Amino acid sequence: MRVILHEIRHIFRPGTLILLLAFNLLFYWMYLGFYFQHFPNGRPSMDTYDIQLKMVERFGSRMDAEEFQVFKAEYEQRKLVADERIAGDPEFAKYGFHNYEQYQTRAGENPFSELDEHIDFSLSSDPNTLGSLFWELQSREWMIEAYEGGGEAELIQWRALESSPAVLETVQRRIDDGSMTSIQSDTAVRYYLDVLQYSSLLALVSVLLITVPLFLRDRHNGLIQLQYASATGRRLFGKKIAAALCSAFLVLSVQLAVLAVLFSQKNIDVFYHIKLHSYLNFWPVSWFDLTFIQYIMLTIAAVYIVCLLAVLVTALLSSVVPNYMAIIGSLAMLVVVFVYWGRQPLITDLTTINYDRLTQPLLYGGLMLVISGTLIFRWRREKASDIVG
């Protein structure tokens, strides 16, 4: 254990810590910072999110048929308010608009820049502006349409893709058991997925940075020959791997803690214990009936597994490649493969019917088997190595 702790201290050298901190701050500034500074992002997202928060407070985690009628009645009341304001506004009369329906029908056909400026469709959160009322009505309209036609639309979509009977059966089961009537926020789920895709990349590159010098530094300093000269030195391979895994786990946990603090400030916890399946959430149907918090925990576990597997791959490369340029080129390819082909099946689309039920478990199992098998082979060779010539 003392050797492992020594190797961990060796990994977290001041220069490595400075590089790691600088990379994390730069990455946050370039990518993640936007999502934490702008949520909900624009309109009508902010209006939809506000309505859904009030829906959860009023109706609970689901909206049954009777509550849906109440929701529709509220929409009609708000529409009457818009009619009254339009009827009493001479600016609308100039364009021949006397109620909200007339404006809604014709405004989509021709732009009315002066009238739009009068309405004020800006990002102002003042609920008293006519623009805010129109944004609210638009949000309520699509939620009503989604609730009324969501089930059939979902089935039509998957039938058009010639999905397997198992997929269609799963979609039908979610509709029949009432899961789709949950009041889950598409805005909140999409926000989490946006943060997840960037934070998973940040985590991956961070653990690669601290693992690259694991064996290369010793080779550069001429220590490999000294290690091979004794049985204790030859057993150092396994201890270095353990130290790299512990160090990566520590880095991932610190990043997770920081992101959790930032994420908790967005008032999303209201939706944590609500089922993901919902007419109001465009996240794909899952093979399992998960709540939002269950999906979050599952994806966090996936990030840990993927990153720790990447640490093992990097450690193996560090033990065999001759220089830093070779390993950086190899890892750059690994990151590209992760971003374009690996991130969705391994993390962001976990359990969704976009993939066969067994695809993701087999993918994880295959990666673990190949990487661990290669690691064991390399470890045995290291223990038997000696200085030649």
PyMOL commands that set and color helices and strands:
alter all, ss='L'
color gray80, all
select helices_A, chain A and resi 2-11+14-37+45-59+65-87+90-94+100-107+113-119+130-160+165-176+186-211+213-220+224-228+231-234+236-264+269-271+292-320+324-348+359-384
alter helices_A, ss='H'
color red, helices_A
deselect
rebuild
show_as cartoon
